[in-house]
Amino acid sequence: QVQLVESGGGLVQAGGSLRLSCAASGDTICISAMGWYRQAPGKGRELVAAITSGGSTNYADSVKGRFTISRDNAKNTLYLQMNSLKPEDTAVYYCNAFVGCGSYYSYYWGQGTQVTVSS
């Protein structure tokens, strides 16, 4: 079992920055890839950025060059640095972890943190 707790969301003006954090606890040794997803009102959940245990990253086209995903394995924490924020970035942001130990594999989600960007 893995627990994920996000923090760092809030209200910011367009052009501003926020840094999201996701603290993992439990069977963290089994965590491999992690990612950030978001869900805007009336829309489906979409991948924002992901990072493997080795540090390889990928980003949604809409955030490339503005957002940076990183992880501190020693602290079991995932980050998302968001710069040059736009109103269309407004959404609930969720942390996700892919966990695999032996024959056991599962995805875990945090509770989400609200990001609101005003124009």
Secondary structure, DSSP 4 states (H G I P E B T S, - for coil): -EEEEEE--EEEETT--EEEEEEEEESGGGEEEEEEEEE-TTS--EEEEEE-TT--EEE-TTTTTTEEEEEETTTTEEEEEE-S--GGG-EEEEEEEEEEETTEEEEEE---EEEEEE-
